[in-house]
Amino acid sequence: MSLTVEATYENGVLKPTRLLPLKEHAKVQITILSEAGWAEETTGVVDCTDPQLIEWAARDPELDFPPPPERP
């Protein structure tokens, strides 16, 4: 059987958001697909190890995404 459900991780335990059609003490395999944030999704996109260039790119407002609204 294959089943996909959302769950929350609390105090070391995965808690499904709904009841599961499983017998008590059933052994299962779990594949974790966590919701990655923007930083995790974009890590490694640019192959750069120069800390000054990385700092410049992170702080330059012209490189903001989405770009800031245009001023009239």
C-alpha positions in Angstrom: 0.0 0.0 0.0 1.2 3.5 -0.8 -0.2 6.5 1.1 0.8 10.2 1.2 -0.3 12.3 4.2 0.9 15.5 5.8 2.4 15.4 9.3 3.8 17.7 11.9 7.0 16.9 13.8 6.5 17.6 17.5 8.6 16.5 20.5 10.4 13.8 18.4 7.2 12.3 17.0 5.6 12.6 13.6 1.9 13.4 14.0 -0.2 12.8 10.8 -2.9 15.4 10.1 -5.5 12.6 9.7 -6.2 9.1 10.8 -4.2 6.4 9.0 -5.7 3.1 7.8 -3.1 1.0 9.7 -3.3 -1.6 12.4 -1.8 -0.8 15.8 2.0 -1.4 15.8 2.2 -1.8 12.0 5.7 -1.4 10.6 5.9 1.1 7.8 8.6 2.9 5.8 8.6 6.7 5.8 10.0 9.1 3.1 10.4 12.6 4.4 9.8 15.5 1.9 10.1 18.7 4.0 9.0 22.1 2.9 12.2 23.8 2.1 12.5 27.5 2.5 13.9 29.9 -0.1 17.4 29.6 1.2 17.5 25.8 1.0 15.9 25.7 -2.4 18.4 28.2 -3.9 21.6 26.9 -2.1 24.3 26.1 -4.7 22.5 27.8 -7.6 25.4 30.1 -8.1 28.9 28.5 -8.0 30.7 31.2 -6.0 33.0 31.0 -3.0 34.1 34.6 -2.8 32.7 35.9 0.4 32.9 39.6 -0.7 31.0 38.9 -3.9 28.4 36.9 -2.0 27.9 39.7 0.5 27.6 42.3 -2.3 25.0 40.2 -4.2 23.0 39.7 -1.0 22.9 43.4 -0.1 22.6 45.0 -3.6 19.0 46.3 -3.9 19.2 46.0 -7.7 19.4 42.3 -7.2 16.3 42.0 -5.0 13.7 39.5 -6.1 11.0 40.3 -6.6 12.3 43.7 -7.5 11.0 46.7 -5.5 8.2 48.7 -7.0 9.2 51.4 -9.4 8.9 54.9 -8.0 6.9 57.5 -10.1 
